[in-house]
């Protein structure tokens, strides 16, 4: 089990992306219990040895090349089965843009399991995940390392999607994809559900339902995530006042902005900026 800080990486401050990742080689007594599940996604890839995952009344063995993806809210327990278990793992919240293609069999049950049978397929997935971990922990304050790590995770998820076959891919409705892109490019704009519905030629109720179904969150929550991400970038890379940044990302009230930022990142905007300056 990891005992040193450099055995793993964690980004508690981000509203989406990689939260924590690592590469473990565990003994027979290793076990994790999560009776309430988790709020994020958990991907585990077995390199060698054997582990087991228990969900509901089902127990699944994990051997070399096996991939398991547990989605939010699914109660589960996992641990070593046998003499040892070497595996790579990552807790993450999908970038909203990933929802365009991140459709996997078993999503309705919040659980995906696949054996990467071919040697070449196993090699490229393992290589991508090792790069993810390598870029993740050496420089937690580096935006470039963080981006490289997330690109490696995205690469892994795309490989997994390809393994499932083209017939399992569900393309996001182009109307919803256009809205997501607009919200991400222009986070400061005022959001009106009726206006978005008119642009999309949908009723407001249909738009709300379709957006939640395809993106995995409400329009307002998605807007807030984009705004917080933009605010974090401005805090890290500019000298603008907090009140100015609040306006830059669409908030009329700096106090409301500070409250929402604390909810997303766990600290105030000023504290976040101070930490970034110390990195």
N, C-alpha and C positions, 0 to 999 in steps of 0.2 A: 504494500500500500504506500501511496505517496506520503513522505514525511518531511520533505524539504520544500520551501516555497517555490523553487524552480521546477518542481515535478508537475506543476499544473499552472494554468493561467485563468484569470477571472476578470471579467469586465462587468461589474455589477451596475455600472453607471449607464449602460446603453439601453434604449427602448427596444431595439431589435438588433440582430446579429449574433455573434458568438458570445455566450455568457461565461462559459468555463469549458476547458478542454484538457485532455491529458492522455498519456500512454502509460498504462499500468501493466505490471506483471505480478499477479496476485497469488497468494498462498491458499491452501484449502479452506481456511477459516474466514475468507473474505465474503461478506454478505451485506446487501443494502436493502432496507425495507422502506417502501413508500406506500402505505395503505391508502393515502389520498391522491396518489399520483403526484405530478408536478405541474407548474404553470408554463413550462417551456417544452420544447421537443428534445428528445434524447436519442442520439444515434450511437450505436455500438458496433464495432467491427472486430471480429476475433482473428488474431494473428496466429496463435498456437494454443495448445491445451484445450480446455473445455470449460464453458460456463453454462449457466441455466437461467432462464427467465420464467417467472411464474406470474401469470395474469389470470384473474378469475380462478377457474378450476383447471387451467391448462398450464403445463410445464413444457418449455421448449429448450432443447439443448443447442448450444452454440459452439461450433467447431471452426477450424481454420477456414476463412473465406466467408463465414456467415455474417450477414448484415441484419441488424434489428433496429427498427425505428419506432419509438414510443412517443405518441403525441400527447398533448396536455390533457390532464384529467383522468388518465387511465391508471387505476391502482396496480402496482406491480412490486415485485421483489426479484432481486437477481444476485448471483454470487458464483463462486468457483465451484465447479463440479469435477472432482478428481484431484490430481496432484497439483495442478496450477492452471492459471488462465491469463494469457497475455492478450490485451485488447486495447484498442483506441476508442475513445469516447468523446462526445461533445454535446453539451447542452446549448441550445440556441433557440432564438425566435426568428422565424423566417422573415427576410426582407420582403416587404409587400410586393415588390416586383417579381419575386420567385413564384408567387401564386399564379403567375401566367402559365407556368408549366409544371409546378409541383403538385402533380396528381398521381397518387400511388394506390395500387390495389390494397384494400384493407383500411383505407382512410376513414370509412364510416365506423369502423371498430377501433379507430385510433391506434392501430398497430400494423406494422409492415415487417415482414420477415422474408429474406431471400438468401439463397446460397449462391455465391459467385463461383460457379463450377469451373470455368475455364481458367487456366493458369495465367493467360495474358490479362484477362479481365480482373482477376484477383490482384495482379501486380499493379495495374494502373490505379485501382481504387486504394490499395494500401499505400502506394507512393503519394497520392494526393492527400490522404489523411495524415501521413507522416509530415508532409510539408505544412499542413494546417497547424499541427502541434508545434513544429519547429519555428514557424513565423509568429505563433501566438505568444509564447512566453518570454522570449529574450528581451523584448522591448515593449512592455505593456503601454508605454506612453506614446509610441510611434504610430501615427495614423497609417503610414505606408505599410508597416508590418501587419497591422490589423487588417488592412485591405487585402494584402497577399493571403493572409490566413482565411479570410472569408471567401476569396476567390477559389481557394483550394477546396473549401467546404461546398461551394456552389458547383465546382467541377465534379465532386463526388456525387452530389445529388443528381446531377445530369446523367452521369454514368449509370446510376441506379435506375433512373427513369428509362434510359435506353435498354437496360436489361429486361424491363417489363414488356417491351415490345411497343411498336407504334400504336397498336390498337388501344392501349391503356392511356394514351396521352389525350387529355381533354384541353383544347385550346380555350383560353379565356375569351368570353364574349368581347368582340372588338369595341363595343360601346363602353363596357366596364374598363377595358384596358386603356382606352382614351382618357377616361376620367382619372384613373390612377396616375397616368403620366402627367396630366394637367395639374393634379394636386401636388405631385412631387416637384414639378418645375416651378410652380407658383404658390409656395406655401403661405404667402402673406395675403392672398386674395380672400375676400369674404365668400363664404360657402353658403349657397342657398340651395336646399334640396329641390324646390320647385324649378329653379333655373337649370340645375343639372338634369332634372327629369325631362325638361323641354328640349335641351340639347340632345338628349339620348333618345327622344321620341318614346319615352316610357312614362307610366304613371309613377307618382312618388312612392307608392307602396311597392310596386314591382321593382323599381330601381333599388330601394332599400333592401328588399329580399334578395335580389340577384347579386348586389354588391357584397352583402354579408356571406352569401353562399360561395362566391368565387374568390373573394379576397380573404375571408376568414375573420373579418372584423367590420364594424360599422363605418360609415363614411366619416363621421365626426371623430371617431377614435383614430382612424387612419390619417386624417388631416393633422390631428394633434401630434402623432408620431413624426410626421414629416416636418412639422414646425419645430419640434424639440430637437430633431437631428440638425436642422439648419441653424438653430440657436446655438447648439453646442459647437458647431463649426465656427460661427462668428465669435463666440467667447474665446475659442482657442486661437484664432488666427487674426483677430482685429482688436483695436483698442476702443471700440465703440462702447458707450455707456449701456448698462443693462436696460434702462428705459428705452434707449434707441433700438436695441436688439429686439426688445419686446414688440415695438412697432414694426420692425423689419419683418417679423414673422407673423404679423397679423393680429397682435394683441393691442387693444385700446388701453388696457390697464396693466401697469407694470406689476402690481401686487398679484393680480390674477395670473400673469405670466410666471412669476416666481413660484407661486403655489403649484402650478402645473409642471414646471420644470423640476421642482423637488419631488413630485410624485413619480416622474419618469426616471430621474437620475439619482434620487436619494439625497441630494445636497442642493443648496441654493445656487443660483447662477454665479454669484461672487466667489463662493467656495470652490465651485467647479473650475473657474478660471484660475484661481490661486494654485490649485493642484496641478493644472496643466502647465503653469509657469515653472513649477518645481520639478516637473518630469525631465 
